[in-house]
Amino acid sequence: MRAFHGQLSDNQPIRRNQAEKEKQLRDLKETLSTMKSHTSPALKESIQRRIRELETELRASARDKAARIEDKARQPSKSERPNHPRRTPPRRSI
């Protein structure tokens, strides 16, 4: 059976927002700390790799957010902008 476009089985990454990424990071750290000593090294390494990836994603998004806030602060306020009347499109009669 074929998948239709946009279905989760399209082998596309699931997009997560900031809160979901933070929750996943907490869950992975908890999982790693509760693992037994005889757990497979490959499994531990894959969880540690995913933790590192999530941490870098969260740091990058925090930097982007700070840069956006800084850019907004640099933009002139409404009172400083020249007041140009809005141009409305011509009305067409039917």
Backbone as JSON, one array per atom type, in Angstrom:
{
  "sequence": "MRAFHGQLSDNQPIRRNQAEKEKQLRDLKETLSTMKSHTSPALKESIQRRIRELETELRASARDKAARIEDKARQPSKSERPNHPRRTPPRRSI",
  "N": [[0.84, -1.17, 0.0], [0.57, 2.2, -0.84], [1.86, 5.28, 0.43], [0.19, 8.39, 0.96], [0.89, 11.8, 0.0], [2.47, 13.66, 2.52], [1.87, 12.01, 4.59], [2.79, 10.41, 7.65], [4.43, 8.23, 7.24], [6.12, 8.84, 5.21], [8.82, 8.87, 5.45], [10.0, 11.2, 6.46], [11.53, 13.67, 8.55], [10.2, 14.29, 11.8], [8.84, 17.31, 12.68], [9.59, 19.33, 15.4], [8.64, 21.58, 18.01], [10.11, 24.14, 20.13], [9.5, 23.59, 22.87], [8.82, 20.87, 22.77], [11.25, 19.78, 21.96], [12.85, 20.39, 24.18], [11.58, 18.83, 26.13], [11.99, 16.28, 25.05], [14.77, 16.19, 25.24], [15.14, 16.23, 28.04], [13.89, 13.78, 28.64], [15.55, 11.96, 27.28], [17.99, 12.35, 28.62], [17.25, 11.45, 31.14], [16.67, 8.79, 30.55], [19.2, 7.89, 29.76], [20.57, 8.16, 32.18], [19.32, 6.25, 33.73], [20.03, 3.85, 32.65], [21.34, 0.55, 32.75], [24.52, -0.93, 33.68], [25.23, -2.95, 31.97], [24.08, -2.37, 29.56], [23.89, -2.08, 26.02], [26.73, -0.72, 24.39], [26.45, 0.55, 21.94], [23.82, 1.43, 21.93], [23.86, 3.23, 24.07], [25.65, 5.1, 23.01], [24.2, 6.04, 20.79], [22.07, 7.35, 22.03], [23.46, 9.3, 23.46], [24.51, 10.71, 21.29], [22.19, 11.74, 20.13], [21.36, 13.4, 22.2], [23.43, 15.31, 22.18], [22.94, 16.42, 19.63], [20.38, 17.55, 19.98], [20.96, 19.44, 21.98], [22.66, 21.19, 20.57], [20.87, 22.09, 18.61], [18.99, 23.44, 20.21], [20.6, 25.44, 21.33], [21.28, 26.84, 18.99], [18.76, 27.73, 18.14], [18.15, 29.41, 20.26], [20.1, 31.37, 19.91], [19.28, 32.39, 17.43], [16.79, 33.41, 18.13], [17.55, 35.42, 19.93], [18.95, 37.05, 18.17], [16.9, 37.88, 16.46], [15.35, 39.38, 18.24], [17.14, 41.39, 18.83], [17.4, 42.57, 16.3], [14.83, 43.59, 16.0], [14.9, 45.53, 17.95], [16.67, 47.31, 16.85], [15.32, 48.36, 14.67], [13.59, 51.24, 13.46], [11.17, 52.94, 15.46], [7.55, 53.18, 15.23], [6.87, 55.86, 15.36], [9.16, 57.09, 14.43], [9.35, 56.39, 11.8], [8.76, 57.44, 8.41], [5.62, 58.83, 7.59], [3.71, 57.46, 5.35], [0.97, 57.48, 3.17], [-1.18, 54.66, 2.81], [-1.3, 52.76, -0.09], [-4.04, 51.98, -1.96], [-5.46, 49.35, -3.87], [-6.79, 49.82, -7.19], [-10.33, 49.96, -7.66], [-12.27, 47.61, -9.32], [-14.86, 47.52, -11.63], [-17.57, 45.38, -12.25]],
  "CA": [[0.0, 0.0, 0.0], [1.38, 3.4, -0.95], [1.51, 6.39, 1.31], [-0.14, 9.61, 0.26], [1.82, 12.89, 0.33], [2.27, 14.27, 3.82], [1.63, 11.0, 5.61], [3.97, 10.26, 8.51], [5.28, 7.14, 6.77], [6.88, 9.32, 4.05], [10.23, 8.87, 5.82], [10.42, 12.58, 6.67], [11.7, 13.92, 9.98], [9.07, 14.92, 12.49], [9.23, 18.65, 13.13], [9.21, 19.58, 16.79], [8.86, 22.95, 18.44], [11.1, 24.31, 21.19], [9.09, 22.9, 24.1], [8.91, 19.43, 22.55], [12.66, 19.42, 21.95], [13.33, 20.43, 25.56], [11.02, 17.66, 26.8], [12.7, 15.1, 24.55], [16.12, 16.22, 25.8], [15.02, 15.78, 29.44], [13.58, 12.35, 28.64], [16.74, 11.21, 26.87], [18.96, 12.4, 29.71], [16.76, 10.56, 32.2], [16.85, 7.41, 30.05], [20.63, 7.58, 29.81], [21.01, 8.0, 33.57], [18.73, 5.04, 34.34], [20.5, 2.64, 31.97], [22.19, -0.36, 33.52], [25.91, -0.98, 33.21], [25.36, -3.96, 30.92], [23.37, -1.91, 28.36], [24.72, -2.06, 24.83], [27.44, 0.54, 24.16], [25.92, 1.2, 20.74], [22.59, 2.11, 22.33], [24.27, 4.4, 24.86], [26.25, 6.08, 22.1], [23.16, 6.66, 19.96], [21.33, 8.28, 22.88], [24.36, 10.43, 23.71], [24.59, 11.48, 20.05], [20.93, 12.48, 19.98], [21.39, 14.46, 23.22], [24.3, 16.37, 21.66], [22.25, 17.08, 18.52], [19.31, 18.38, 20.53], [21.56, 20.58, 22.66], [23.12, 22.17, 19.57], [19.67, 22.7, 18.01], [18.4, 24.38, 21.16], [21.48, 26.61, 21.41], [21.15, 27.59, 17.74], [17.47, 28.43, 18.13], [18.24, 30.49, 21.23], [20.88, 32.44, 19.27], [18.43, 32.98, 16.41], [15.76, 34.2, 18.81], [18.2, 36.62, 20.45], [19.28, 37.91, 17.03], [15.64, 38.49, 16.0], [14.97, 40.41, 19.21], [18.09, 42.49, 18.64], [17.04, 43.24, 15.05], [13.62, 44.37, 16.24], [15.28, 46.68, 18.74], [17.38, 48.24, 15.97], [14.4, 48.97, 13.72], [12.99, 52.47, 13.99], [9.8, 52.75, 15.97], [6.51, 53.69, 14.33], [6.9, 57.32, 15.36], [10.33, 57.54, 13.71], [9.2, 56.07, 10.38], [7.98, 58.44, 7.68], [4.22, 58.45, 7.49], [3.25, 57.43, 3.97], [-0.38, 56.91, 3.09], [-1.22, 53.35, 2.18], [-1.83, 52.76, -1.44], [-5.08, 50.96, -2.12], [-5.58, 48.95, -5.28], [-7.97, 50.41, -7.83], [-11.51, 49.1, -7.65], [-12.7, 47.24, -10.65], [-16.28, 47.28, -11.7], [-17.87, 44.13, -12.97]],
  "C": [[0.89, 1.24, 0.0], [0.9, 4.48, -0.01], [1.14, 7.6, 0.47], [0.78, 10.73, 0.76], [1.47, 13.5, 1.68], [2.0, 13.27, 4.93], [2.92, 10.78, 6.4], [4.9, 9.16, 8.02], [6.07, 7.54, 5.51], [8.38, 9.37, 4.31], [10.77, 10.29, 5.89], [10.59, 12.8, 8.16], [10.48, 14.61, 10.56], [9.56, 16.27, 13.01], [8.7, 18.88, 14.54], [9.47, 21.04, 17.13], [9.83, 22.96, 19.63], [10.74, 23.51, 22.45], [9.2, 21.38, 23.94], [10.36, 18.96, 22.53], [13.24, 19.4, 23.37], [12.83, 19.21, 26.34], [11.74, 16.39, 26.36], [14.11, 15.04, 25.12], [16.09, 15.75, 27.26], [14.78, 14.27, 29.51], [14.8, 11.51, 28.27], [17.8, 11.21, 27.96], [18.55, 11.48, 30.86], [16.96, 9.1, 31.8], [18.3, 7.0, 30.15], [21.08, 7.35, 31.25], [20.45, 6.74, 34.22], [19.18, 3.75, 33.66], [21.43, 1.83, 32.87], [23.58, -0.4, 32.92], [26.09, -1.97, 32.06], [24.58, -3.59, 29.64], [24.36, -1.8, 27.2], [25.42, -0.71, 24.65], [26.91, 1.29, 22.94], [24.65, 1.99, 21.07], [22.91, 3.35, 23.15], [24.83, 5.5, 23.96], [25.19, 6.78, 21.26], [22.34, 7.65, 20.76], [22.18, 9.51, 23.18], [24.48, 11.32, 22.47], [23.34, 12.34, 19.86], [20.84, 13.62, 21.0], [22.25, 15.62, 22.74], [23.63, 17.14, 20.53], [21.16, 18.02, 19.03], [19.86, 19.61, 21.23], [22.04, 21.63, 21.67], [21.94, 22.84, 18.88], [19.06, 23.75, 18.93], [19.27, 25.63, 21.32], [21.35, 27.48, 20.17], [19.83, 28.36, 17.69], [17.46, 29.57, 19.13], [19.02, 31.67, 20.66], [20.04, 33.15, 18.22], [17.37, 33.88, 17.03], [16.36, 35.5, 19.34], [18.53, 37.59, 19.32], [18.02, 38.59, 16.49], [15.2, 39.6, 16.94], [15.86, 41.63, 19.05], [17.77, 43.27, 17.37], [15.8, 44.09, 15.22], [13.95, 45.63, 17.02], [15.98, 47.74, 17.88], [16.45, 48.96, 15.0], [13.8, 50.23, 14.31], [11.56, 52.21, 14.44], [8.82, 53.38, 14.99], [6.56, 55.21, 14.24], [8.09, 57.86, 14.57], [10.23, 57.28, 12.21], [8.44, 57.19, 9.69], [6.56, 57.93, 7.48], [3.77, 58.57, 6.04], [1.85, 56.86, 3.94], [-0.33, 55.56, 2.39], [-1.87, 53.46, 0.82], [-2.85, 51.64, -1.56], [-5.19, 50.59, -3.58], [-6.84, 49.56, -5.9], [-9.14, 49.42, -7.81], [-11.94, 48.84, -9.08], [-14.2, 47.0, -10.64], [-16.53, 46.04, -12.57], [-18.85, 44.39, -14.07]]
}
